[in-house]
Amino acid sequence: MPRIAIVTDSTADLTPELRAEHGITMVPLTVHINDRSYRDQIDLTTNEFVAQLRTVKVLPTTSQPSPDRFEAAFRELATDHDAIVAVLLSGKLSATIQSAAMAATAVADLIPVEIVDSRTGTMSLGWQAIRAAELAQTGMSASALAAQLRAEVPEHHILFFVDTLEFLQRGGRIGRAAALIGGLLQLKPLLRVDEGQVVPFERTRTRSKAINGLIDFVRGFPHVERIAAIHVSDPEAAAKLADQLAGVTGIPRDQILVMQIGPVIGTHIGPGAMGVALFEGGQRGRD
């Protein structure tokens, strides 16, 4: 059976325990706050990030991993693997994939690397990385594994709301006019990632209505194999959401993850954001 290494980036928001359980290698993006740079999920936790966010005058920025960072990871994995599959943050949201592609070219004579654009982020990317790790145990080739992941991309869904559109606007992910109108009307808009980009889904005016919108969204899927409640800074509310998701999906509560969104994604959506990330189940969900 080919020894296939699975690589993802820090925006998958997988905990160290989940990465260790599934044998997933994580390459971090970078968060820049004032004059300091932090490796996402390594040098800076989300709680530390949120604490700093309340005091900084200039919004933090983020950057993709350098090709050298990916190359170092690929070369280390080449010592005991036959191939690598890297499933990464949407190419429309970051240049992370370009860095990985440059690194893959640099190690081409050493180990083949398949790069998969998840066309999403946070735990929707995390579910894809976990799925990749499971498929790697079935004996399929790296190219077949990557093809399977790409075919299943449309079955991964993420819906979330933000407390304010300020962070999306300042980060260039939503227009100034939309952010201004949203702020004036005090909206809690539901947003989703579609074809790799953040797009509006539904307008809601209160946090409770936004949470109900998340529940209704999930209820619209006839089969959900995996689901996570995701949040930046409100674990208690996310846990309550997970309780509700168990009733809607029929998935046992102890199998529904409550995951904290990391500093990189948190930079662009801000504190208070919360959502759901689900996987319909691929062919396994229909067999």
Contacts in CASP RR format, 6 or more apart in sequence:
PFRMAT RR
TARGET T0000
AUTHOR 0000-0000-0000
METHOD contacts of the structure
MODEL  1
MPRIAIVTDSTADLTPELRAEHGITMVPLTVHINDRSYRDQIDLTTNEFV
AQLRTVKVLPTTSQPSPDRFEAAFRELATDHDAIVAVLLSGKLSATIQSA
AMAATAVADLIPVEIVDSRTGTMSLGWQAIRAAELAQTGMSASALAAQLR
AEVPEHHILFFVDTLEFLQRGGRIGRAAALIGGLLQLKPLLRVDEGQVVP
FERTRTRSKAINGLIDFVRGFPHVERIAAIHVSDPEAAAKLADQLAGVTG
IPRDQILVMQIGPVIGTHIGPGAMGVALFEGGQRGRD
1 139 0 8 1.000
2 82 0 8 1.000
2 83 0 8 1.000
2 139 0 8 1.000
2 141 0 8 1.000
2 142 0 8 1.000
3 80 0 8 1.000
3 81 0 8 1.000
3 82 0 8 1.000
3 83 0 8 1.000
4 81 0 8 1.000
4 82 0 8 1.000
4 83 0 8 1.000
4 84 0 8 1.000
4 85 0 8 1.000
4 136 0 8 1.000
4 142 0 8 1.000
4 145 0 8 1.000
5 25 0 8 1.000
5 77 0 8 1.000
5 81 0 8 1.000
5 83 0 8 1.000
5 84 0 8 1.000
5 85 0 8 1.000
5 136 0 8 1.000
6 22 0 8 1.000
6 23 0 8 1.000
6 24 0 8 1.000
6 25 0 8 1.000
6 84 0 8 1.000
6 85 0 8 1.000
6 86 0 8 1.000
6 87 0 8 1.000
6 129 0 8 1.000
6 132 0 8 1.000
6 133 0 8 1.000
6 136 0 8 1.000
7 24 0 8 1.000
7 25 0 8 1.000
7 26 0 8 1.000
7 27 0 8 1.000
7 70 0 8 1.000
7 73 0 8 1.000
7 74 0 8 1.000
7 77 0 8 1.000
7 84 0 8 1.000
7 85 0 8 1.000
7 86 0 8 1.000
7 87 0 8 1.000
7 88 0 8 1.000
7 100 0 8 1.000
8 14 0 8 1.000
8 24 0 8 1.000
8 25 0 8 1.000
8 26 0 8 1.000
8 27 0 8 1.000
8 86 0 8 1.000
8 87 0 8 1.000
8 88 0 8 1.000
8 125 0 8 1.000
8 126 0 8 1.000
8 128 0 8 1.000
8 129 0 8 1.000
9 26 0 8 1.000
9 27 0 8 1.000
9 28 0 8 1.000
9 29 0 8 1.000
9 65 0 8 1.000
9 88 0 8 1.000
9 89 0 8 1.000
9 96 0 8 1.000
9 125 0 8 1.000
10 26 0 8 1.000
10 27 0 8 1.000
10 28 0 8 1.000
10 29 0 8 1.000
10 39 0 8 1.000
10 40 0 8 1.000
10 41 0 8 1.000
10 42 0 8 1.000
10 262 0 8 1.000
10 264 0 8 1.000
11 29 0 8 1.000
11 40 0 8 1.000
11 89 0 8 1.000
11 94 0 8 1.000
11 96 0 8 1.000
11 121 0 8 1.000
11 122 0 8 1.000
11 125 0 8 1.000
11 262 0 8 1.000
11 264 0 8 1.000
11 265 0 8 1.000
12 26 0 8 1.000
12 89 0 8 1.000
12 121 0 8 1.000
12 122 0 8 1.000
12 123 0 8 1.000
12 125 0 8 1.000
12 126 0 8 1.000
12 128 0 8 1.000
12 129 0 8 1.000
13 41 0 8 1.000
13 122 0 8 1.000
13 123 0 8 1.000
13 125 0 8 1.000
13 126 0 8 1.000
13 230 0 8 1.000
13 259 0 8 1.000
13 260 0 8 1.000
13 261 0 8 1.000
13 262 0 8 1.000
13 265 0 8 1.000
14 24 0 8 1.000
14 26 0 8 1.000
14 126 0 8 1.000
14 129 0 8 1.000
14 130 0 8 1.000
15 259 0 8 1.000
18 24 0 8 1.000
18 130 0 8 1.000
19 25 0 8 1.000
19 26 0 8 1.000
22 129 0 8 1.000
22 130 0 8 1.000
22 133 0 8 1.000
22 134 0 8 1.000
23 133 0 8 1.000
24 129 0 8 1.000
24 130 0 8 1.000
24 132 0 8 1.000
24 133 0 8 1.000
25 73 0 8 1.000
25 77 0 8 1.000
26 41 0 8 1.000
27 65 0 8 1.000
27 69 0 8 1.000
27 70 0 8 1.000
27 73 0 8 1.000
27 100 0 8 1.000
28 39 0 8 1.000
28 40 0 8 1.000
28 41 0 8 1.000
28 42 0 8 1.000
28 65 0 8 1.000
28 69 0 8 1.000
29 39 0 8 1.000
29 40 0 8 1.000
29 62 0 8 1.000
29 63 0 8 1.000
29 64 0 8 1.000
29 65 0 8 1.000
29 89 0 8 1.000
29 94 0 8 1.000
29 96 0 8 1.000
29 264 0 8 1.000
30 37 0 8 1.000
30 38 0 8 1.000
30 39 0 8 1.000
30 40 0 8 1.000
30 62 0 8 1.000
30 63 0 8 1.000
30 64 0 8 1.000
30 65 0 8 1.000
30 264 0 8 1.000
31 37 0 8 1.000
31 38 0 8 1.000
31 40 0 8 1.000
31 44 0 8 1.000
31 49 0 8 1.000
31 60 0 8 1.000
31 61 0 8 1.000
31 62 0 8 1.000
31 263 0 8 1.000
31 264 0 8 1.000
31 267 0 8 1.000
32 38 0 8 1.000
32 60 0 8 1.000
32 61 0 8 1.000
32 62 0 8 1.000
32 63 0 8 1.000
33 49 0 8 1.000
33 52 0 8 1.000
33 56 0 8 1.000
33 60 0 8 1.000
34 56 0 8 1.000
34 58 0 8 1.000
38 44 0 8 1.000
38 263 0 8 1.000
40 62 0 8 1.000
40 262 0 8 1.000
40 263 0 8 1.000
40 264 0 8 1.000
41 262 0 8 1.000
41 263 0 8 1.000
44 263 0 8 1.000
45 263 0 8 1.000
46 232 0 8 1.000
46 233 0 8 1.000
46 260 0 8 1.000
46 261 0 8 1.000
46 262 0 8 1.000
46 263 0 8 1.000
46 266 0 8 1.000
47 233 0 8 1.000
49 60 0 8 1.000
49 262 0 8 1.000
49 263 0 8 1.000
49 266 0 8 1.000
49 267 0 8 1.000
50 232 0 8 1.000
50 233 0 8 1.000
50 271 0 8 1.000
52 60 0 8 1.000
53 60 0 8 1.000
53 270 0 8 1.000
53 271 0 8 1.000
59 167 0 8 1.000
59 170 0 8 1.000
59 171 0 8 1.000
59 267 0 8 1.000
60 263 0 8 1.000
60 267 0 8 1.000
61 267 0 8 1.000
62 94 0 8 1.000
62 264 0 8 1.000
62 267 0 8 1.000
62 268 0 8 1.000
64 94 0 8 1.000
64 95 0 8 1.000
64 96 0 8 1.000
64 98 0 8 1.000
64 99 0 8 1.000
65 96 0 8 1.000
65 99 0 8 1.000
65 100 0 8 1.000
66 99 0 8 1.000
67 99 0 8 1.000
67 100 0 8 1.000
67 102 0 8 1.000
67 103 0 8 1.000
67 106 0 8 1.000
68 103 0 8 1.000
69 99 0 8 1.000
69 103 0 8 1.000
70 86 0 8 1.000
70 99 0 8 1.000
70 100 0 8 1.000
70 102 0 8 1.000
70 103 0 8 1.000
70 104 0 8 1.000
71 102 0 8 1.000
71 103 0 8 1.000
71 106 0 8 1.000
71 107 0 8 1.000
73 103 0 8 1.000
74 84 0 8 1.000
74 103 0 8 1.000
74 104 0 8 1.000
74 106 0 8 1.000
74 107 0 8 1.000
74 110 0 8 1.000
74 111 0 8 1.000
74 113 0 8 1.000
75 107 0 8 1.000
75 110 0 8 1.000
77 84 0 8 1.000
77 111 0 8 1.000
78 84 0 8 1.000
78 107 0 8 1.000
78 110 0 8 1.000
78 111 0 8 1.000
81 111 0 8 1.000
82 111 0 8 1.000
82 142 0 8 1.000
83 111 0 8 1.000
83 112 0 8 1.000
83 113 0 8 1.000
83 114 0 8 1.000
83 141 0 8 1.000
83 142 0 8 1.000
84 104 0 8 1.000
84 111 0 8 1.000
84 112 0 8 1.000
84 113 0 8 1.000
84 114 0 8 1.000
84 142 0 8 1.000
85 113 0 8 1.000
85 114 0 8 1.000
85 116 0 8 1.000
85 132 0 8 1.000
85 136 0 8 1.000
85 142 0 8 1.000
85 145 0 8 1.000
85 146 0 8 1.000
85 149 0 8 1.000
86 100 0 8 1.000
86 104 0 8 1.000
86 113 0 8 1.000
86 114 0 8 1.000
86 115 0 8 1.000
86 116 0 8 1.000
87 116 0 8 1.000
87 118 0 8 1.000
87 125 0 8 1.000
87 128 0 8 1.000
87 129 0 8 1.000
87 132 0 8 1.000
87 149 0 8 1.000
88 96 0 8 1.000
88 97 0 8 1.000
88 100 0 8 1.000
88 115 0 8 1.000
88 116 0 8 1.000
88 117 0 8 1.000
88 118 0 8 1.000
88 125 0 8 1.000
89 96 0 8 1.000
89 97 0 8 1.000
89 118 0 8 1.000
89 120 0 8 1.000
89 121 0 8 1.000
89 125 0 8 1.000
90 117 0 8 1.000
90 118 0 8 1.000
90 119 0 8 1.000
90 120 0 8 1.000
90 121 0 8 1.000
90 193 0 8 1.000
90 196 0 8 1.000
90 197 0 8 1.000
91 97 0 8 1.000
91 98 0 8 1.000
91 117 0 8 1.000
91 119 0 8 1.000
91 196 0 8 1.000
92 119 0 8 1.000
92 195 0 8 1.000
92 196 0 8 1.000
92 197 0 8 1.000
93 121 0 8 1.000
93 173 0 8 1.000
93 196 0 8 1.000
93 197 0 8 1.000
93 198 0 8 1.000
97 115 0 8 1.000
97 117 0 8 1.000
100 113 0 8 1.000
100 115 0 8 1.000
101 115 0 8 1.000
103 113 0 8 1.000
104 113 0 8 1.000
104 115 0 8 1.000
107 113 0 8 1.000
112 142 0 8 1.000
114 142 0 8 1.000
114 143 0 8 1.000
114 145 0 8 1.000
114 146 0 8 1.000
115 146 0 8 1.000
116 128 0 8 1.000
116 132 0 8 1.000
116 146 0 8 1.000
116 149 0 8 1.000
116 150 0 8 1.000
117 150 0 8 1.000
117 153 0 8 1.000
118 124 0 8 1.000
118 125 0 8 1.000
118 128 0 8 1.000
118 153 0 8 1.000
118 156 0 8 1.000
119 153 0 8 1.000
119 193 0 8 1.000
119 195 0 8 1.000
119 196 0 8 1.000
120 128 0 8 1.000
120 153 0 8 1.000
120 156 0 8 1.000
120 158 0 8 1.000
120 193 0 8 1.000
120 196 0 8 1.000
121 158 0 8 1.000
121 193 0 8 1.000
121 265 0 8 1.000
122 158 0 8 1.000
122 230 0 8 1.000
122 259 0 8 1.000
122 261 0 8 1.000
122 262 0 8 1.000
122 265 0 8 1.000
122 277 0 8 1.000
123 158 0 8 1.000
123 228 0 8 1.000
123 230 0 8 1.000
123 257 0 8 1.000
123 259 0 8 1.000
123 277 0 8 1.000
124 156 0 8 1.000
124 157 0 8 1.000
124 158 0 8 1.000
124 193 0 8 1.000
124 277 0 8 1.000
124 278 0 8 1.000
124 279 0 8 1.000
126 277 0 8 1.000
127 156 0 8 1.000
127 226 0 8 1.000
127 228 0 8 1.000
127 277 0 8 1.000
127 278 0 8 1.000
127 279 0 8 1.000
128 149 0 8 1.000
128 152 0 8 1.000
128 153 0 8 1.000
128 156 0 8 1.000
131 149 0 8 1.000
131 152 0 8 1.000
131 279 0 8 1.000
132 145 0 8 1.000
132 149 0 8 1.000
135 145 0 8 1.000
135 148 0 8 1.000
135 149 0 8 1.000
136 145 0 8 1.000
140 148 0 8 1.000
152 279 0 8 1.000
152 281 0 8 1.000
152 282 0 8 1.000
155 279 0 8 1.000
155 280 0 8 1.000
155 281 0 8 1.000
155 282 0 8 1.000
156 277 0 8 1.000
156 278 0 8 1.000
156 279 0 8 1.000
156 280 0 8 1.000
157 192 0 8 1.000
157 217 0 8 1.000
157 221 0 8 1.000
157 277 0 8 1.000
157 278 0 8 1.000
157 279 0 8 1.000
157 280 0 8 1.000
158 192 0 8 1.000
158 193 0 8 1.000
158 230 0 8 1.000
158 275 0 8 1.000
158 276 0 8 1.000
158 277 0 8 1.000
158 278 0 8 1.000
159 190 0 8 1.000
159 191 0 8 1.000
159 192 0 8 1.000
159 201 0 8 1.000
159 213 0 8 1.000
159 214 0 8 1.000
159 217 0 8 1.000
159 275 0 8 1.000
159 276 0 8 1.000
160 190 0 8 1.000
160 191 0 8 1.000
160 192 0 8 1.000
160 214 0 8 1.000
160 230 0 8 1.000
160 269 0 8 1.000
160 273 0 8 1.000
160 274 0 8 1.000
160 275 0 8 1.000
160 276 0 8 1.000
161 188 0 8 1.000
161 189 0 8 1.000
161 190 0 8 1.000
161 191 0 8 1.000
161 204 0 8 1.000
161 207 0 8 1.000
161 210 0 8 1.000
161 211 0 8 1.000
161 214 0 8 1.000
161 273 0 8 1.000
161 274 0 8 1.000
161 275 0 8 1.000
162 168 0 8 1.000
162 188 0 8 1.000
162 189 0 8 1.000
162 191 0 8 1.000
162 269 0 8 1.000
162 270 0 8 1.000
162 272 0 8 1.000
162 273 0 8 1.000
163 188 0 8 1.000
163 207 0 8 1.000
163 270 0 8 1.000
163 271 0 8 1.000
163 272 0 8 1.000
163 273 0 8 1.000
164 183 0 8 1.000
164 270 0 8 1.000
165 174 0 8 1.000
165 178 0 8 1.000
165 179 0 8 1.000
165 182 0 8 1.000
165 183 0 8 1.000
165 187 0 8 1.000
165 189 0 8 1.000
166 179 0 8 1.000
166 270 0 8 1.000
167 266 0 8 1.000
167 267 0 8 1.000
167 268 0 8 1.000
167 269 0 8 1.000
167 270 0 8 1.000
168 174 0 8 1.000
168 179 0 8 1.000
168 191 0 8 1.000
168 198 0 8 1.000
168 268 0 8 1.000
168 269 0 8 1.000
169 175 0 8 1.000
169 176 0 8 1.000
169 178 0 8 1.000
169 179 0 8 1.000
171 267 0 8 1.000
171 268 0 8 1.000
173 198 0 8 1.000
173 268 0 8 1.000
174 198 0 8 1.000
178 200 0 8 1.000
181 187 0 8 1.000
182 189 0 8 1.000
185 205 0 8 1.000
186 205 0 8 1.000
187 203 0 8 1.000
187 204 0 8 1.000
187 205 0 8 1.000
188 204 0 8 1.000
188 205 0 8 1.000
188 206 0 8 1.000
188 207 0 8 1.000
188 209 0 8 1.000
188 210 0 8 1.000
189 200 0 8 1.000
189 201 0 8 1.000
189 202 0 8 1.000
189 203 0 8 1.000
189 204 0 8 1.000
189 210 0 8 1.000
190 200 0 8 1.000
190 201 0 8 1.000
190 202 0 8 1.000
190 203 0 8 1.000
190 204 0 8 1.000
190 210 0 8 1.000
190 213 0 8 1.000
190 214 0 8 1.000
190 217 0 8 1.000
191 198 0 8 1.000
191 199 0 8 1.000
191 200 0 8 1.000
191 201 0 8 1.000
192 198 0 8 1.000
192 199 0 8 1.000
192 201 0 8 1.000
193 199 0 8 1.000
201 217 0 8 1.000
202 213 0 8 1.000
204 210 0 8 1.000
204 212 0 8 1.000
204 213 0 8 1.000
210 274 0 8 1.000
211 237 0 8 1.000
211 241 0 8 1.000
211 274 0 8 1.000
214 241 0 8 1.000
214 274 0 8 1.000
214 275 0 8 1.000
214 276 0 8 1.000
215 241 0 8 1.000
215 244 0 8 1.000
215 245 0 8 1.000
215 248 0 8 1.000
217 276 0 8 1.000
218 224 0 8 1.000
218 227 0 8 1.000
218 245 0 8 1.000
218 248 0 8 1.000
218 249 0 8 1.000
218 276 0 8 1.000
218 278 0 8 1.000
219 248 0 8 1.000
221 278 0 8 1.000
221 280 0 8 1.000
223 280 0 8 1.000
223 281 0 8 1.000
223 285 0 8 1.000
223 286 0 8 1.000
224 249 0 8 1.000
224 251 0 8 1.000
224 278 0 8 1.000
224 279 0 8 1.000
224 280 0 8 1.000
224 281 0 8 1.000
225 279 0 8 1.000
225 280 0 8 1.000
225 281 0 8 1.000
225 282 0 8 1.000
225 284 0 8 1.000
225 285 0 8 1.000
226 251 0 8 1.000
226 255 0 8 1.000
226 278 0 8 1.000
226 279 0 8 1.000
226 281 0 8 1.000
227 245 0 8 1.000
227 249 0 8 1.000
227 251 0 8 1.000
227 256 0 8 1.000
227 257 0 8 1.000
227 276 0 8 1.000
227 277 0 8 1.000
227 278 0 8 1.000
227 279 0 8 1.000
228 242 0 8 1.000
228 256 0 8 1.000
228 257 0 8 1.000
228 258 0 8 1.000
228 259 0 8 1.000
228 276 0 8 1.000
228 277 0 8 1.000
228 278 0 8 1.000
229 238 0 8 1.000
229 239 0 8 1.000
229 241 0 8 1.000
229 242 0 8 1.000
229 245 0 8 1.000
229 256 0 8 1.000
229 257 0 8 1.000
229 258 0 8 1.000
229 259 0 8 1.000
229 274 0 8 1.000
229 275 0 8 1.000
229 276 0 8 1.000
230 238 0 8 1.000
230 258 0 8 1.000
230 259 0 8 1.000
230 260 0 8 1.000
230 261 0 8 1.000
230 274 0 8 1.000
230 275 0 8 1.000
230 276 0 8 1.000
230 277 0 8 1.000
231 237 0 8 1.000
231 238 0 8 1.000
231 258 0 8 1.000
231 259 0 8 1.000
231 260 0 8 1.000
231 261 0 8 1.000
231 272 0 8 1.000
231 273 0 8 1.000
231 274 0 8 1.000
231 275 0 8 1.000
232 260 0 8 1.000
232 261 0 8 1.000
232 262 0 8 1.000
232 266 0 8 1.000
232 269 0 8 1.000
232 270 0 8 1.000
232 271 0 8 1.000
232 272 0 8 1.000
232 273 0 8 1.000
232 274 0 8 1.000
233 271 0 8 1.000
233 272 0 8 1.000
234 272 0 8 1.000
234 274 0 8 1.000
235 258 0 8 1.000
235 260 0 8 1.000
237 274 0 8 1.000
238 258 0 8 1.000
238 259 0 8 1.000
238 274 0 8 1.000
238 275 0 8 1.000
239 258 0 8 1.000
241 274 0 8 1.000
241 275 0 8 1.000
241 276 0 8 1.000
242 253 0 8 1.000
242 256 0 8 1.000
242 257 0 8 1.000
242 258 0 8 1.000
243 253 0 8 1.000
245 251 0 8 1.000
245 256 0 8 1.000
245 276 0 8 1.000
246 252 0 8 1.000
246 253 0 8 1.000
246 256 0 8 1.000
249 256 0 8 1.000
259 277 0 8 1.000
261 269 0 8 1.000
261 273 0 8 1.000
266 273 0 8 1.000
END
